[in-house]
Amino acid sequence: MKILVTGASGLLGRKVVQIALEEGHEAYAIYKEHLTSSGTPIKLDLTNLEELSKILSERKPDTVIHTAAYTDVDGCEVNRELAWRVNADATKYLAMASSQIGFHLIYVSTDYVFDGEKGFYTEEDEPNPISYYGYSKLRGEEFLKEYATDWCIARPSVLYGWGPRYKKNFATWLLNNLKQGREVEILIDQYVSPTLNTNLAQMLLEIAERKITGTLHTAGATKVNRYEFALKLAETFNLNKNLIKPTTMNKIRWTAKRPKDSSLNVNRATTLLNHKPLNLEHAFEVMKKEKTLKIAR
């Protein structure tokens, strides 16, 4: 299968390309700034409709997995024009091309399309974002439904895992601080469904291979607050848990609002997919094994 991956130099996109190649697929790796070492690299600004259409017409992918996004929540609140172009417009352009050229489009959205008042959201729950980041990603979902004919919306939550050094995530940031012996303050009152990049990449590729459509929650299988996540991660990697100090959301000075409980119900994905959402303990073991293999190489 011919797969085109946007955001291919990022935490998720790079993993999607890597696994796609291992499974024998042909993978085109779209990047904007950081050259990716896997797949067939293509430098492209997704907000340039003319160039995007040209690339898609030339390559004619069977599936496009759209992982590229502007994910800085506070940055999106301040620079709304950029957030709209990257998260909404680029998705709209891909959706339009999907209908015209005829490829399956998988859009990686976010749990931040929900307001966090309920938690454990299903695919049928009504989105109600409280940040511009969440709003711009939701508009991407809506553009997908409006313009594409063969699509899937995949919603993860708090993506983490081994990735490029220039792009840290919550888990690698935490591990780095604990290894340096630095204390960290972690929220005890924000609940999420942390998602390992490897697990999500496997689910996305299965969705591509099986041409699954509709909306699917593809997060980790464990609802947890960030403090509990941090303690379990420290335990897995034999680091000092005493360096982890609890704090609450009202003590953090954010520009954008965050949902208190954006955890996702993954029952549908668990039933439907062979690569099922991993619980936190299993995901951490996979992450630990990946680190060992990386060192061995």
C-alpha positions in Angstrom: 0.0 0.0 0.0 1.1 3.5 -0.8 0.9 5.7 2.4 1.6 9.4 2.7 2.3 10.7 6.2 2.2 14.3 7.2 4.2 15.6 10.1 6.6 12.7 9.4 9.5 14.2 11.5 7.3 14.4 14.6 6.7 12.2 17.6 3.9 10.3 15.9 4.5 10.7 12.2 8.1 9.4 12.4 6.8 6.2 14.2 4.0 5.7 11.6 6.6 5.9 8.7 8.9 3.5 10.5 6.3 0.8 11.2 4.8 1.3 7.7 8.2 0.5 6.2 8.6 -2.5 8.5 5.3 -3.8 7.3 6.3 -3.5 3.6 4.3 -0.4 2.7 5.6 2.4 0.5 5.8 5.5 2.7 6.1 9.2 1.7 7.2 11.3 4.6 6.0 14.9 4.5 8.0 17.4 6.6 8.3 21.1 6.8 11.5 21.9 8.8 13.2 18.8 10.1 14.3 16.3 7.5 13.1 12.8 8.3 15.4 9.8 7.8 12.7 7.3 7.0 10.6 6.8 4.0 10.7 9.0 0.9 11.1 12.5 2.3 9.1 15.4 0.7 9.5 18.9 2.0 6.1 20.7 1.9 4.1 23.4 3.6 0.7 21.9 4.0 -1.0 25.3 4.0 0.2 25.8 0.4 -2.8 24.4 -1.5 -1.2 24.5 -4.9 1.9 22.6 -3.8 -0.1 20.1 -1.7 -2.4 19.3 -4.6 0.6 18.9 -6.9 2.3 16.4 -4.6 -0.9 14.4 -4.0 -1.7 14.2 -7.7 1.8 13.0 -8.5 2.2 10.5 -5.7 -1.5 9.2 -5.7 -1.4 7.6 -2.3 -3.9 5.0 -1.2 -4.1 6.5 2.2 -2.9 9.8 3.8 -2.3 9.7 7.6 -2.5 13.4 8.7 -0.5 13.7 11.9 0.9 17.2 11.4 -0.5 19.8 13.8 0.3 22.9 15.8 -0.1 21.4 19.3 1.3 24.2 21.5 -2.0 24.9 23.4 -0.9 28.3 24.7 0.8 29.1 21.4 -2.5 28.4 19.6 -4.3 30.8 22.0 -1.9 33.6 21.2 -1.3 32.9 17.5 -4.7 32.0 16.3 -4.0 32.7 12.7 -1.2 30.1 12.6 -3.3 27.6 14.5 -6.2 28.0 12.0 -3.9 27.6 9.0 -2.1 24.5 10.3 -4.9 22.7 12.2 -8.0 23.7 10.2 -7.0 24.9 6.7 -4.4 22.2 6.0 -7.0 19.6 7.0 -9.6 21.2 4.7 -7.2 21.1 1.8 -6.4 17.4 2.4 -10.1 16.6 2.7 -10.8 18.4 -0.6 -7.9 16.5 -2.3 -9.1 13.2 -0.8 -12.4 13.6 -2.6 -10.9 14.7 -5.9 -8.0 12.2 -6.1 -9.7 9.3 -4.2 -7.6 8.4 -1.2 -8.5 7.3 2.4 -7.8 10.2 4.8 -7.0 9.6 8.4 -7.0 12.7 10.6 -5.3 12.6 14.0 -7.4 14.9 16.2 -7.3 15.3 20.0 -9.2 14.8 23.3 -9.1 18.6 23.6 -12.2 18.9 21.4 -14.0 18.2 24.7 -14.6 20.6 27.6 -13.4 18.2 30.3 -16.6 18.5 32.5 -17.6 14.9 32.0 -14.6 12.7 31.2 -14.4 9.2 29.7 -15.9 10.6 26.4 -17.3 8.3 23.7 -17.3 9.0 20.0 -21.0 10.0 20.3 -20.4 12.7 22.9 -20.7 16.3 21.6 -17.4 18.2 21.3 -17.2 21.5 23.1 -13.6 22.8 23.1 -12.5 25.4 25.7 -9.2 26.4 24.0 -8.4 27.7 20.5 -6.2 24.7 20.0 -9.2 22.4 20.6 -11.4 24.6 18.5 -9.0 24.6 15.5 -8.7 20.8 15.7 -12.5 20.4 15.9 -12.9 22.6 12.8 -10.4 20.2 11.1 -12.8 17.3 12.0 -15.7 19.3 10.6 -13.9 20.1 7.3 -13.1 16.4 7.0 -16.7 15.4 7.3 -17.7 18.2 4.9 -15.2 17.7 2.1 -13.9 14.1 2.2 -15.8 11.1 1.2 -13.5 8.3 2.7 -12.3 9.4 6.1 -11.5 8.4 9.7 -11.0 10.7 12.7 -8.7 9.2 15.3 -8.6 10.9 18.7 -5.7 10.2 21.0 -4.8 11.9 24.4 -1.5 13.1 25.7 0.8 11.5 23.2 4.2 10.3 24.6 7.1 8.1 23.7 10.6 8.2 22.3 10.9 10.6 19.5 13.1 13.4 18.0 15.3 15.2 20.5 14.1 18.6 19.4 10.5 17.7 20.3 10.1 16.6 23.9 6.8 15.3 25.3 5.5 14.9 28.9 7.1 11.5 29.5 10.6 12.3 28.1 10.5 15.7 29.8 9.7 14.0 33.1 12.3 11.3 32.7 15.0 13.9 31.8 14.2 15.9 34.9 14.2 12.9 37.3 17.5 11.6 35.9 19.0 15.1 36.6 17.7 14.9 40.2 15.3 17.8 39.7 12.0 18.2 41.5 8.9 18.5 39.3 5.4 19.6 40.1 2.7 17.5 38.5 -1.1 17.9 38.4 -3.2 15.7 40.6 -6.5 17.0 39.3 -6.2 16.7 35.5 -7.3 13.3 34.1 -6.3 12.0 30.7 -5.8 8.8 28.6 -2.1 8.9 27.9 -1.3 7.4 24.5 2.1 5.7 23.5 3.2 6.8 20.1 4.0 3.3 19.0 0.6 2.0 20.0 -1.2 4.8 18.2 1.0 4.3 15.1 0.0 0.6 15.0 -3.7 1.5 15.3 -3.5 4.1 12.6 -1.8 1.7 10.2 -4.5 -0.9 10.9 -7.2 1.7 10.2 -5.4 2.5 6.9 -5.0 -1.2 5.9 -8.6 -2.0 6.7 -10.0 1.3 5.3 -11.9 1.9 8.5 -14.1 5.0 8.5 -15.9 7.2 11.0 -14.7 8.6 14.4 -12.6 6.4 16.6 -11.0 7.1 20.0 -7.5 5.7 19.7 -6.1 6.7 23.1 -4.5 4.6 25.8 -6.8 2.3 27.8 -6.1 3.8 31.2 -7.7 6.9 32.6 -5.2 8.5 35.0 -4.2 11.9 36.4 -0.9 13.3 35.4 0.6 12.7 38.9 -0.3 9.0 38.9 1.2 8.8 35.4 4.4 10.4 36.6 4.7 8.0 39.6 4.2 4.9 37.5 6.7 6.1 34.9 9.3 6.8 37.5 8.7 3.3 39.0 9.1 1.7 35.6 12.4 3.4 34.9 13.6 3.0 38.6 13.8 6.7 39.2 13.3 8.7 42.4 9.5 9.1 42.9 10.1 11.5 45.8 11.1 14.2 43.3 7.6 14.3 42.0 5.5 16.8 43.9 1.7 17.1 43.5 0.1 20.4 42.5 -3.3 21.5 41.2 -4.6 23.2 38.0 -5.5 26.5 39.8 -1.8 27.0 40.6 -0.6 26.9 37.0 -0.5 30.1 35.0 -1.7 29.0 31.5 -2.7 31.3 28.7 -5.3 28.8 27.4 -7.8 26.8 29.5 -7.3 23.1 29.8 -10.0 20.5 30.3 -10.1 18.9 33.8 -11.0 15.4 32.5 -10.6 14.8 28.8 -10.1 11.0 29.2 -11.5 9.0 26.3 -13.6 5.8 26.2 -11.8 3.4 23.9 -14.3 0.5 24.0 -15.0 0.8 20.3 -11.3 0.7 19.3 -10.8 -2.2 21.7 -13.6 -4.2 20.1 -12.8 -3.2 16.5 -9.0 -3.3 16.2 -6.5 -6.1 16.4 -3.9 -3.6 17.6 -5.8 -2.6 20.7 -5.3 0.4 23.0 -2.7 -0.5 25.6 -3.2 0.0 29.3 -0.6 2.2 31.0 1.5 -0.6 32.6 1.8 -2.5 29.3 2.6 0.7 27.4 5.4 1.7 29.8 6.9 -1.8 29.4 6.9 -1.3 25.6 8.5 2.1 26.1 11.2 0.6 28.4 11.9 -2.2 25.9 12.2 0.3 23.1 14.8 2.2 25.1 16.8 -0.9 25.7 16.8 -1.8 22.0 17.8 1.7 21.1 20.8 1.5 23.4 21.7 -1.9 22.1 21.8 -0.6 18.5 
